[in-house]
Amino acid sequence: MEDKVMCLLEKLYIEMLSMKSELRSEMQEMKSELRSEMHSMHSQLCFEMDEMKQVMATKEDLKGMASKEDIKNMATKEDLKGMATKEDIKNMATKEDLKGMATKEDIIKLNNNLFIMENQLKNEIAIVYDGYKQCVEGISNINYKIDRLTEKVDNQEIRLQVLKTAK
């Protein structure tokens, strides 16, 4: 009878070790998948930010443009009559030359899109982190149960030894 009990306990212990190993393996897979997903999201965000940088004007690009104050102080058409020649005007930038420059509206739209993307990424990271926390809690719970079962097995082994020596 004692041999059967010991055999069952041994099988139970082996099964618990197998389950613990499987759980660790599954956690490693989940961890790898999470890292891969986060890396993919990071790469996508970097790519989109690079695209935005290519479209947006820099401070350096905007330095030569007139401010609102400059425009208020500029001469009117009436003031300029007879001052500039046709040759002077030919050398000035045209609307076509200025088409490639980003407007304030373009910059505002890009900033809004960046803000939206950052918020979406924050939400997704929060979801991933929550899943990670749930996995860690589950594993901690399983480890606690395994420790309790191991302790019970150890106590049973001690009792069996006591019974054997009492005979």
C-alpha positions in Angstrom: 0.0 0.0 0.0 2.8 2.4 0.9 4.6 1.6 -2.3 1.4 2.5 -4.3 1.1 5.8 -2.4 4.7 6.6 -3.0 4.4 5.6 -6.7 1.3 7.9 -7.0 3.0 10.7 -5.3 6.0 10.3 -7.5 3.8 10.4 -10.6 2.0 13.4 -9.3 5.3 15.2 -8.7 6.6 14.3 -12.2 3.4 15.6 -13.7 3.7 18.8 -11.7 7.2 19.3 -13.0 6.1 18.7 -16.5 3.3 21.2 -16.2 5.7 23.7 -14.7 8.0 23.2 -17.7 5.2 23.6 -20.1 4.0 26.8 -18.5 7.5 28.2 -18.6 7.8 27.3 -22.3 4.4 29.0 -23.0 5.4 32.1 -21.1 8.7 32.3 -23.1 6.6 32.1 -26.3 4.3 34.8 -25.1 7.2 37.0 -24.1 8.8 36.5 -27.5 5.5 37.3 -29.2 5.1 40.4 -27.1 8.6 41.6 -27.9 8.1 40.9 -31.6 4.7 42.8 -31.6 6.3 45.8 -29.7 9.3 45.8 -32.1 6.9 45.8 -35.0 4.8 48.7 -33.6 8.0 50.6 -32.8 9.3 50.1 -36.4 6.0 51.2 -37.9 5.9 54.3 -35.7 9.5 55.2 -36.6 8.7 54.7 -40.3 5.7 57.0 -40.1 7.6 59.6 -38.1 10.3 59.6 -40.8 7.6 60.1 -43.5 6.3 63.1 -41.5 9.8 64.5 -41.1 10.2 64.4 -44.9 7.0 66.4 -45.4 7.3 68.9 -42.6 9.3 72.1 -42.9 12.0 72.6 -40.3 12.6 75.8 -38.3 15.6 76.4 -40.5 13.3 76.2 -43.6 10.9 78.7 -42.1 13.5 81.3 -40.9 13.4 83.2 -44.2 9.6 83.6 -44.2 7.9 86.7 -43.0 6.2 86.9 -39.7 2.8 88.5 -39.1 4.5 91.6 -37.8 6.7 91.7 -40.9 3.6 91.5 -43.1 1.8 94.3 -41.3 4.8 96.5 -41.9 5.2 95.7 -45.6 4.4 98.2 -48.2 1.1 98.0 -50.1 0.7 97.7 -53.8 0.1 101.4 -54.0 3.4 102.0 -52.2 5.2 99.8 -54.6 3.8 101.2 -57.9 6.6 102.1 -60.2 9.3 100.8 -57.8 10.0 97.3 -59.1 10.8 96.5 -62.7 9.5 93.5 -64.7 13.0 92.0 -64.5 13.0 92.2 -60.7 9.6 90.5 -60.6 10.8 87.7 -62.9 13.5 86.8 -60.4 11.0 86.6 -57.5 9.6 83.3 -56.3 6.3 82.2 -57.9 3.3 80.4 -56.4 4.7 77.3 -58.2 8.0 77.7 -56.3 6.2 78.0 -53.0 3.9 75.0 -53.6 6.3 72.5 -52.1 6.5 74.3 -48.7 4.4 73.1 -45.8 1.7 75.4 -44.6 0.7 76.0 -41.0 -2.4 73.8 -41.7 -0.1 71.0 -42.9 2.0 71.2 -39.8 -1.1 71.3 -37.5 -2.5 68.2 -39.3 0.8 66.4 -38.9 1.0 67.3 -35.2 -2.6 66.1 -34.7 -1.9 62.8 -36.5 1.2 62.3 -34.4 -0.8 63.0 -31.3 -3.4 60.4 -32.3 -0.8 57.8 -33.2 0.9 58.3 -29.8 -2.4 57.9 -28.0 -3.2 54.7 -29.9 0.3 53.4 -29.2 -0.1 54.2 -25.5 -3.4 52.3 -25.4 -1.9 49.3 -27.2 1.1 49.2 -24.9 -1.2 49.4 -21.9 -3.2 46.4 -23.2 0.0 44.4 -23.8 1.3 45.3 -20.4 -2.0 44.2 -18.8 -1.8 40.9 -20.5 1.8 40.5 -19.3 0.7 41.3 -15.8 -2.1 38.7 -16.0 0.4 36.0 -17.2 2.8 36.9 -14.4 0.0 36.7 -11.8 -1.1 33.3 -13.2 2.4 31.9 -13.1 2.9 33.2 -9.6 -0.4 31.5 -8.6 0.7 28.2 -10.2 4.1 28.4 -8.6 2.4 29.0 -5.2 0.2 25.9 -5.8 3.2 23.9 -6.8 5.1 24.9 -3.7 2.1 24.0 -1.5 1.9 20.6 -3.3 5.6 20.0 -2.9 5.3 20.8 0.8 2.5 18.4 1.1 4.5 15.7 -0.7 7.5 16.4 1.6 5.2 16.1 4.6 3.8 12.8 3.3 7.4 11.5 2.8 8.2 12.4 6.4 5.1 10.7 7.7 5.9 7.6 5.7 9.4 7.5 7.1 8.0 7.9 10.6 5.5 5.1 10.0 8.3 2.9 8.6 10.5 3.5 11.7 7.5 2.9 14.0 7.0 -0.6 12.6 
